[in-house]
Amino acid sequence: MENRIQMEKKAFVTRELVEEITKTYPTPFHIYDERGIRENAEALREAFSWNPGYKEFFAVKATPNPFLIRILKEYGCGCDCSSYTELMLSNAVGIKGEDIMFSSNDTPAEEFLLAAELGAIINLDDITHIDFLEKTLGYLPKTLSCRFNPGGYFSMGTDIMDNPGDAKYGFTREQMFEGFRILKAKGVEHFGIHAFLASNTVTNEYYPVLARQLFELAVELQRQTGAHISFVNLSGGIGIPYTPDQEPNDIRLIGEKVREAYEEILGSAGMGDVAVYTELGRFMMGPYGHLVTKVIHQKHTHKEYLGVDACAVNLMRPAMYGAYHHITVLGREGEACDHKYDVTGSLCENNDKFAVDRMKAVAELQMLGVSLTKEQIDREKAAVKAYQDIQKAKKAKRKRLREQRKMQKSDIADYLEQDDRFYYIAGYTSGGAPYGVTWEEMGMSPYMEDCDD
């Protein structure tokens, strides 16, 4: 990316410390930075301390480790659970009652039963779950939450952040109003609103933009249905900088911007008693954990491979999503990366790879025992240069497409109403949803700069 600062990716353990640890605990293993976890939890708590009812419900699915959850419990965190097992784990570490937020989908009856038994706040994913929950429990709890999905694309400015319309989760806008009326008529007294519209956002703007949408919805729901909105749950979505070109989010700045939206929207509507909840997962643990593994094999075939003693069982995201996780060779962090490898595990699955075409320093590889000839080094350096030239050409093309798109938008802006889904908005439904001709139907994209071809 252009004009981006390269952030240092530095391990919180040294080679010497790991070598000492492996005398007792052989690789592969996970190791966590307790100080970092505690400092981050405290920073989050401070960032939202302006809201008396604020609570973080740690997303258990992110790191279902009871020792780490107990640390977060010391900072007032509850648990966000999405399964029977996560409910059991939360209960086992002493977190129960309304310190548990149960957010699931396609939910079996036994999970609703356990959540109710533990006194958890139940966050309904679908309007049909109202009837299902009542039949399962024989009653409806006095406090319930509903998950909102506005559909379409979730955008900030000219950037599409995610596509909620393609997600299986949540009530539509119309269903939120209908659902609240049904629940109120059935005796529910305290209502919550929940939404998760984008994943792993590395921007300080996501939560404030989401908060504005949900706060405005809360005001409308309370006015139109008479339901008492007790809390707004911003869920997760605050990400972490996986790659060196990304900068970390500033949680204190995020908290301040959410406060501004809160006072402007909820405060002015006389709803200053609404609590703000979050359900952060990777933000709480991601930067503070390492998978420690070692190279056990080298392979030189159609590609160059480093085989390690860990596999996708130990870290699943690269195999599932092709996700980037930074790799550091301890003791050689400062070396220039000029050799390309796939880093693989031993599962009988070709996607069991921690990295594909990852550049490593020659000095790092030699330290690992990889024998490289001058011919191999020269060949790989030439491949790196060719790759860099291709990337420069792609950036130049994206820049041209962006400029073309800006000109196109300027030409049509005077007579076409558009958004990220519709090339032409013909009108709006009674519920406020736009309809018209989509970009896909026009054979066009609102964000042509994302195209690499």
Secondary structure, DSSP 4 states (H G I P E B T S, - for coil): -TT--------SS-HHHHHHHTTTSPSSEEEE-HHHHHHHHHHHHHHTTTSTT-EEEEEGGG---HHHHHHHHTTT-EEEE-SHHHHHHHHHTT--GGGEEEE-SS--HHHHHHHHHHTPEEEESSTTHHHHHHHHHSS--SEEEEEB---S-EEETTEEEE-GGG-S-SB-HHHHHHHHHHHHHTT--EEEEE----SSB-STTHHHHHHHHHHHHHHHHHHHH---EEEEE--S-B----STTPPPP-HHHHHHHHHHHHIIIIITTT-TT-EEEE--SHHHHGGGEEEE--EEEEEESSSEEEEES--TTT--HHHHH--------TT-TTS---EEEEEE-SSSSTT-EEEEEEEE-HHHHHHTT----HHHHHHHHHHHHHHHHHHHHHHHHHHHHHHHHHHHHHHHTTT----SSEEEEEEE-TTS-EEEEETTTTT--TTGGG---
